[in-house]
Amino acid sequence: PDDITGGYLLELNMPGYDEASGFKTVNGAALNVKSPEWCGKDAMEYISEYYQDFENAVYATDENGNYTGYNEATGKYYYEYCDLTSLVQMYLIQELANNVDGFYSSFYFYKDADGIMYAGPVWDMESIAGSGWSGYVSPDMEFINGRYLAKALTQIPGFMSAVKEYYNDTFRGASEKLIGDNGILQQSSQKISASTSMNYVMWPYIRVGNPKNSNHLWPDGITYNAVVEDMI
């Protein structure tokens, strides 16, 4: 198309891109260009360089090693490449969900024509709330802050200030409605309890992602309510 500034849908897909169009960054991150699926040369150069400028801003440091969020080569801050509120929202939802894929895989960005990039949409959240694919993720396990992008973002003072403000103003109340006493999770679990009972006539309770691995199953005798409470 004449206008190659958008739209794009990018998928962070570690450790390598595996679809028709993709690229790797200087920090070793791999991204699939989900749309356009068959990305032309000019468009690929544009979106990969745009994203690289964003990554460079996120990882930029001053002479003392402090993260600045500022790309000196372009004169722009990271939030001039990717919408700050969307980054904050995605960071908080990955933390709340304890998502083993957070800032690693199935993590999306989109960019419309003549606009900046946005983090999102939320996608592929099947390995959350302790149910990591290869092992149990306990509630106190901290790993997201060590992940790509999050590792740098959480060291940018302005980003963490935005996280705290959004958490206190918006996110905390919403999360308490979700996980609180008689909250959305408890109410929803009771709505589907009859279907769940039928489901587990045939299949066991799976704590971790691989149903073919006996170590990934809940022990015999566990109840549905206990599984729900563990998730909450």
N, C-alpha and C positions, 0 to 999 in steps of 0.2 A: 504494500500500500504506500501511498504518498507520505502519509504520516506514520512514522515508525516509533513515535513516543508512547504509544499504547494501542490496545490494551495487552497486558501480559499477566500471566499467572505463573508464578515460580514456586517450585517445591524444593525445600532443603532436603537432600537425600544422601545422607552419609552412608558409606564412605565414598561413593561414586555415583554419578548420574547414570541412569539406565534406561533412558527413553530416547526417542528420535533426536531431540534437541536438548543440549545441556552445556554446562561450562563448570570449570573449577576456579576458585579464587586463590589469591596468593597465600591465604591462610589455610588452604587445603579443604575448604568447604566445597561441596558439590551441589549443584542445583539443576533440577530438570526444568526446562521451559515447557510447562504443561500446555500453555496456549500462548502464541500459535504453536501447534504440535510440530509443524514443519516450518521452522523459523529460518527465514532467509538470512543471507550473510550480513547485510547491512543492519537488519533488525537484531541479529545475534550480537554483533559488535556493539550496538547501542545499549542493549539491556545488560550485557555482561559488564561493560565499562561503567554504566550507571550504578550497578550493584557494587562493583569494586570500589567506586568512589565512596559509597555508603559504608562499606566495610572498613575502608581506610580511615574514615572519620571515627567510627566506633572504636577502633583500636589505636587511635592516635594518642601519643603521650608527650609530655613536655620534657625538658632536660633533666628533671628530677624523677621521671618515671610515672608521674601522675597522669591519669587518663583525662583527656580534655574534651573528647567528642568532636574535635575540630580538625577538618582536613585542610592543612595549610596550602596544599597544591591547588585546591579549588576555591578556598576561602569560604567554605560552607560547613555548618554543623551537621551532625548525623540526622537531626530532626528536620533538616531542610531536604533530606533525601527520603526519609521514611517518617510518616506521621507519628508523633510522640505518643498520643493517647492510645493508638492502636498497639504500639510496642508495649506500653504499660499494661494494657488489658491482656495481651497475649502472655506477658510475663506472669501476671498474677494468676491467670487460669491454669498455666502449667504448674505453678507452685501449689495451688489449691488441690489440683488433681494428682500431684506427684507423678506426672507423666514421664515415663522412661524415654519417650520419643521427643520430649520437649527440647527445642533448639538442636535437634539432631536429625529427625526424619519425619516425613509427613507434616512438615512445618511450612506454612505457606506465606507468600507475599503476593500482592497484586498491584498493578499500576495501570491507571486509565490514561488515555491520551491527554497530553498537555497538563498532567498532574503529577504529584509526587507519589511515592510508593506507600502502601499500607501493609502492616502485618496482619495476616488472616487470609481466609477464614479459618476458624477452628476446625480441625479435621482429624479423623483416624485416631480416636481416643479410646481404643479398646484395651490398652495396657496401662490403666490408671488405678488409683486408689489401692495401691499395694500389689496389683496383679501384673507385675513386670513379666516380660516374655520368658526370661531365663532364670528368674529368681524373685523371691518376695522382697518388696520394697517397703520397709517399715516407715511409720509416720515421721520419725525423727531423722531419717536418712536425708542428708543434704547433698544433692548432686547437680541440681539444675544450675546453681550459681557457678559451677565449674565447667559448664557446657559452652560450646561455641556461641558467640555473640553475648550471651548472658554473662559470661565470665568478664567481659569488658564493660558491658552496659552497667552492671552493678557496681562498678568502680568509678563511674562518672557521677559526680555529686548531683548534678541537675536531674539525672534520670532517677536516682533513688528518691530525691525530693518529690518528683512527680509521682512515683510509685506510692509513697506514703500519703500524699494528698489524695490521690484517687482512691486508695484503700480506705482511708478514714471517711471520705465523703460519700462513696458509692459502693465499693466492693465489699466492705465488711458487713454492711447491713444485708446485702444480697446473699452473701455466703452464710450468714447466720440463719436466714430464712430457709436456706437449702439444707443445712446440717443440724439445725437446732431441734429441741424437743418438739415432736409432732411437726417437724419441718417437711419440706417437699420430698426429701428422700424417704422418710418414714411413711408418709402418706402414699407415695407412689409404690413403695414396696408392698403395701397392703392391697392396693388396687390390682396388682398382678400376681398376688399370692396363689390364687387358684391355678393360674396358668403355670406358675413356677412349680407347684406340686406335681403337675402332670409332666412337666419337663424333666424333673429329677426322678421320675419313675424309670426313665431310660438312661439318663446321663448323670454322672456324679457332679458334686460341687467342685468347680475348678478354681483354685486359688491363684495360680500362675498360668501364663498363657498357653502352655502346650498340653493338651488333653491326653496325648500319647505318653507322657512322662508321669509315672506314678508319684514321683516326688512333688509334682505340681498340683496334686489333688488334695482337697481337705480330707482329714481323717474320717473314717466311718463314724456315724453317729452325730455329726455336726448338723445343726438345724439352719433353716433358712434365715430365721431371725438373727442368729449368731453371725451369719455371713454379712447380713445387712449392717448390724452394729459394728462389725469390724471395718467395713467400708466407711461408715460415718466417723 
